[in-house]
């Protein structure tokens, strides 16, 4: 037999499937199945997954330094991550709490700014925010929700405690891979889905569609919903096309839309202009409307902001929602929850040092070799310093950057991310993982059953982003009491 759990070593990290050579309760059927497979059978299952990914056309785009782009097959590991439902129920409750507070915070900033006036959130942070949009002042989107789709990244530490690492509130991506991972996994272990209590994720497209239609400014039986994409060269284009197809709505580019003299948005069709009610936009704020933001933008729609401001079209996520998608703002989310909801956070933040604060900046500069330093608005793992893996020259560069612009940097201790057994050649080794669940907020709120598990395929690495060598796993929420 290829896989022997008694010899599996998690190297002192919290492992989500195996503890001291014994499978956790929810993982027992999977662990037993894997241990019963011969080497050729494991190879066959892995080959089946790779073939499914190829046939289904699941790809992601990597941008090269030369300015080009490369489409690659989605990297997928056949051993899933497993979380017990009773634990997930608490996580779901915490995510609902967090997104509710974040939406109240965004709405407050574009109206009375009570949290600033009450000195809970520093005014200087708002003044220096790259994603605060003055054009959004006084606007109230449907249901008072700005971040309709949120992807909050979760991690575990060495004790198994769950933390929120960051919140993605602008144009969060990855949910299509969560859905496709499940389809691939069903082909790899169909017998476990037939026998186990693995909760489904397949209802996400219908939940997304229901949420989007709840934003429609017109009370019609079937509002016109479209997905607005920058085009085929965008790294997440696969997801844009996939979600549009799954929801049964049109995938459009900026050139397919126009704003009429009545300040309504129309889609160009062979039958003539068709009124659009809701736009699920996958374009950053500054490229949405050349009349309101970057004049040179060729992927946006002229007049779109005016149509939105007048309430003639709904945009998800709403422009300006990114004001809360800032790693410095992230540090204040526990205070937001207390301020707006009068509750304690159900899921804690990772301890965070704000370089804008003198004493905390001093601590960071003195401990760069031990901390992770992140810029406020970068994503994808770019622009980071992982102190324990850096050299003196790199730390000196970051010290200079922090001193030049302290508002743009935070620092956190390096969390010993949990591991999940991962297939490496013909055996398993522990690899570090994070998790991105998705929360939909409109008239109702939905939380995905699990989320996108990203895995660092390089041994010892904690960088899980696919653009930097990471892969993914299916995430099973298992009801052991059902």
N, C-alpha and C positions, 0 to 999 in steps of 0.2 A: 504494500500500500504506500502511496506517495505522501499522504498527509497524516502525520502523527501529532496530535495535539499535546501529548505529554512532553514533547520536546520543543514545542513552540515557545519562543522567548519574546516577550514584549519589551525587553530591555528596560524594565522599571517604569514604563509608561502605563497609564490606564488603558487597557484594551477593552473594546466594546463587545467582543464576542467571547474571548477566552480569559479566564482568570486562574492562574496557577495550574495550567494544563487541563482545566475543566471548562466546558462551555457554560456560559450564562444561560439561565432558564429559557429565555426567549429564543436563543440561538441554537438550542440543542438539536432540533430536527435538521437544521442546515449543517451543523458540525458533524452529526452522525452521517449524513448523506455524503459530505465531502470526504470523510474518512473511509467510506466504503468504496470510493471510486479508485480504479486502477489508474496508472500513469497514462495509458492510451485513452481511457475514458475522459480524463481531465483535459487532455489535448483536444479530444473531439468537442467537448463543451466549449472550450476556448475558441476553437475554429468556428463553431456554430455562431458564437457571438460576433466574431470578426466578419463572417459572411453576412450576417443580418445587418450589421452597420454599413457594409458596402452596398448591399441591395437596397436598403432604405435611404441611402445617400446622406447619412448623418455626418456632417463635416463642421469644422470651424476654421476661421481664417487667422493666419499669423502674418503680421506685417514685418517685412524684412528691413534691415538698415538701409538697403539700397532704394527704398521707397516703393517696392513692389509688394505683392501679397501672395500667399500660398494657401491653398485649401488642403486641409489634412483630414484624414478619417478621425472621428471622435475617439479618444483614448478611453477605453472602458475596461474595468476589472470585473470578473464574473463573480467575485465573492462580495455579497451585499453587506451593507451596514444595518444593524438591527437595533431598534429602540422599543422598549416596552410601552404599550399604550398608556398605562397608568402614569408613567413618567411624561409621556408626550402630552397628556391632558394638561399637565401643569405648564409645560412649555407653551402650548397653544394659548392658554390663558394669559401668560406673560407677554406673548407677542401681541395679542389683542390690546392689552393694557398699554404697551409701548407705542403702538401705532396710533392709538387714540390720543395719547398725550402729544405725540409729534404733530398730528394734524391740528390739534388745538393751538400748539405753539406757532405753527406756520400761519394759521388764521389770525392769531393775536398780533404777530409781527406786521401783517399787512392791514391791520385796523388800529386798535387802541394802544398796542404795545405795553400792555399792563405789566408783563413779566419784566420788561426793561425799567419801567417807572418804579416798580417795587424792588428793583435792584437784585432780582434773582438771576437775571441774565445781563452781563455787562454790555453797556451801550457801545463801547469801542469795538466789541466783537461784531456787532451788527454793522457798524460803520465800515469795517474792513472786509465784510463778507463779499466774496466773489460771486455768489449766487443769489444775493438779494436783488430783486427786480422792482425798482420803483414803479414801473408800469403796472404792477399788480396791486398797488395800494387801493383799498376800498372795494376790491372785488371779492365777492363771496361765491365760490364754486358750488355746484349742487351738493347738498347734504353737508356743506361746510367741510368738505374733504378735499385736500390738495394732493396728497400722495395716495392715489387710488391703487397703485401697485407698488408694494414695498418688498424688498428682499433684504432681510436682516441676517448677517452672518453670525453663526453660533459656533463656539468651540468648547471643549472640555479641558480641564487642567488635569494634573497628575492624580487628583483625588476623585475625578469624575464629575466635578461641579461644572454646570453649564454656565457660560458667559455669552453676552452679546459682544462681538468684536467690532462691528460697525453696522450702520444702517445705509441702505442704498435706496434713495428716494427720487432720483432723477429718471433714468430709463434703465431700471434693473433688468439684467438678462440672465438666462440660464434655465428658465422653466421648461422650455421645449426639450432640453436635454434630460431633465428630470422625467418627463413623460416618455421620451424615447428609450431611456435607460430601462424603464419598466417593461416596455414592449420587448426589448432585447432579452431582459432577464427571464421573462416568461418562456422564451424559446430555450433558454439554457437549463432552467429547473422547473419545467411545467408541473412535475409531480408535487413539488412543495407548494405551489399556488393552489393545486387541487385539494390538498389536504390541510394546509395551514391557515391560520387566521391572520393573513397579511392584508392590511387595510388598503383599499384602492386609492389611486391618484388620478384615474382616468377622467374624473368629472371636472377637472380644472378648466378646460376650454368652455364648458357650458356655464361654469361659475363666472368666468371672465366675461363671457358674453352677457350674462344676466346683470353683472355689475355695471358694464359699460352702457347697456340700454337704460339702466336706472338713472343715468346722468342726462338723458336726452332732454333738450329744452322743449321739444314738442311732445304732446301726449298722443302719440300714434301707436297703432297696434304693433308695427315692426319698424322701429327707428332705423335710419341708415347709419350703420357703423362701418368705419374703414380703419385699416392699419396703415399709418404713414411711415414709410421707410426711406432712408437716404439713398437706397439703391443696392444693386447687386454686389458692389465692392465693399459694403459695410461688413465688419467682422461678424455681426449678429444677423445677417440677412437670412440665413437658414431659419432662424427662429421667427423672424417677421413673417416669412412665407408660410411657415408651419402653422403658426397661430391663426393667421388669416384663413388658411384652408380648414383648420379644425373648427373654427367658429362659423364658417360659411359666409365670410364677409370679404369685401374687396381689399386687395393689397394695392396701395397707390403710392406714387411719388409726388413730389410737390407740383410737377408740371401737369398732373392729372386733376388738380383742384384749382378753383378760382373763387374769388370773393366778389359777389355781385354788388350792384349799386344799392341793394337793400341790406347790405352788410351781412348777408348769409353766405354760407360756403356751399359750393356746388362741385359735383364731380362730373368731368367730361365723359359722356357715353355716346354710343352711336345713335341713341334715340334723342340726344340733346342733354342739357345740364340736369343733373339730379341732385336734389337738396341732400346735404350731409348733416347729420345730427350730432354724431359723436366721432371724435378722432382719437384713436389709440396711437399716440405719436411716439416714434422711436428715434426722434431727432432732438438734439440738445436745444435748450432755450434760444441760444444766440443765433441759431440757424433757422429758426421757425419762420420768421417773417422779415424779409429784407427792409421793409418799411419801418419796423420797430427796433430791429437789432442790427446785425451785421449786413450792411447794404450789399456786399458782394455775394451773399449767400445765393446759390443757385438750386438749393434743395428744399427751400421753404416755400411758403405761399404768401404773396404780397397781400396785406390787409387781414391776415389771419388773426392777429392780436386784437384788432378792432372788432372783428366778428365775435371773438371770445369775450371781450370786455362788455359788449352789449348783450351778452347772454344768448346769442343766436346759434352757438355751437359749443359743445363741451369738449375739453381737451383733457386727456388722461395720459400721464400725470399733468396736473395744472402747471402752467408756467410759474416759476418762482418757488416750486416745492423744493428745489435743490438747496434752498437756504438752510435746511436742516440736514442736508447730505454733506456734512463738513465734519471732519474728525475732531475739530475743536468744539463744535457745537455738541457732538456726541457726548463729550464729558459732562454736559449739563442735563442729559436726559433724565437721570435719577431725580434731579431737582424739578424738572418739568412734571414728572409723574406726581411728585408730592404737591407741587403748586397747583396743577390743574385738576387732579383727581383725588388729592388728599389720601394717597395710598403709598405704600412702600413698593419699590420695584420687585416684581416676582422673579425676574431674571436679572442678575447684576451685570454691571459694566466690568470690563477689565480695568484694573487700576490705571489711571492715566495722569501723566504730568503735562501741564500746559506750559510751553516755553514762553508764552506771553507774560507769565507771572515770574517775577524776578527770582524768588527763592527756588521755585520749581525748575527754572531754567538753569540755575547754578548747579542744582543736583544733577540735572541731565548732562550738562557739560562735564561734570566730574565723573560721570559713570557711563560714558558713551560705549565703553567696551562691554557693558552688561545689559544695555537696553535696546529696544527696537524703536527707531525714530521714523516717523511717517509724516509726509507733507499733508496738509489739511484736505486737499481736493484731488489728489491723484487716486487712480484706481488700478486694478490689475496687478498689484504688487510692485508697481514701478516707483522709483524715487525713494526707496526705503534704505535704511541702514539697519542691518542685523548685527549688533555690536559684537556678539561672541564670534562672528565669522568675518569680522572686518580686520583691516590692517591699520596701522598708525596713520598712513597717508589718507585713507578714506575717512577716518574719524576726524582728522584735521579739516577736511573739506566740509564735513557736516557741521562741525563747530562753527566754521565761518558762515555757513548758510543760516544757521540758527541765530547767530548774533546779528546778521544783516536783516533777517525778517522773522523774528520770534513768533509772530502771529500765525505763521504758516506751518508751524511744527508742533507735534505732540510726541511724547515718548511713553512707552509701556514696557513692563518687564516681559521677558521672553517666556511665554506660557509653554509648558511642556504638553503640547497637543496630544490628545488621545490617539490611539492607533486602532486599525482594523486589519486583520489578516489579509494579505494581498498576494496574488499569484505571481511568483517570480520564477521564470523557467518552469521547473517541475516541482517546486515546493512553495511554501508560504512563508512570508516574512511580514512583520508589522510595518505599516506605513501610516504616516500622520494624516489626519482628515479634518475638514471643517464641514459645516452644513449651512446651506442657504434655503430656508423655507420662504414661501411667498405669501404675503397677506394682501387680500383684495378688500378694498373699502369703498362702499357706495351707499346705497340704501341699506344693504346688509354687509356684514363682514365675513369673509371666508379665510381660513388658514389651510394651506396645503397639508396633507397627511404625510409629514416628513418634509422632504425637500431635495435639493441637489447636493449630494455628498461629493465634495472634491477631495482628491487624494494626491499627496505628494509621492510620485512614483520613484523619485530618486531617494535612495536610502539615506536616512538622517535628515533629509530636507523637510522644512515646514512650509515651503512655497507650493501652494496647491493650484495656482492659476494655470489653465491649459496653455496659455500663451508662453508660459515659462517652464513647460515640461510636466505639468500636472495632468491628472486624469480624473475619472469619476467612477462612482459606484451607485448602484440602485440603493435606495433607502427604504427599509421595511419597518413600518410601525406594526408590531405584532401584539395581538390581543391574547394574552396567555390565560385570561379568565373567561374568554368568550366561548 
